Amino acid sequence: MGEGGAGGGEGLLYLTDDQLRKGIEAMFFAYRAFTSDPDRILAAHAFGRAHHRALHFIHRSPGTTVTNLLAVLGVTKQSLNRVLRTLVAGGLVEARVGRDDRRERHLHLTPAGQALERQLSDAQRGRMRAAYRAVGPAAVAGFRQVLEAMMDAETRRHYLRLRDGS
């Protein structure tokens, strides 16, 4: 059965180390390209990729709590607090006291935060759109399946919850 056969990738079960190395290197270079445009935008604000990830997921789930964001990002509380302090001080994120539990902080992007997030995501969407158009729908579906299969169970749980909108 071939690589594109009906066996769901059974022909891919016997990849050589060289084929795997090439895939790993392709991931490294694709990631570098995927982050290059946002890195330039972030550098102008003296921010890094952690700021980008926080902006992305706060935009994706307005009102998310710090606790939820910690779980999604998989970072330490200290690390996230550093990032959030700079985003709040920069006028990009607002932390609102919870209505039901006043200890909770619900995170929202300010208009300036929304504008920066849109600039960052537009750059990445453009790159993804061009790549997806170049390879076609079957490759796009296969790419997503590979990415999902690489996730550990906890990461996949967070991903699926966000993907499915719950």
Beta strands, then each sheet from edge to edge (+ up, - down):
strand 1: 64-65
strand 2: 93-97
strand 3: 105-109
sheet 1: 1+ 3- 2+
end
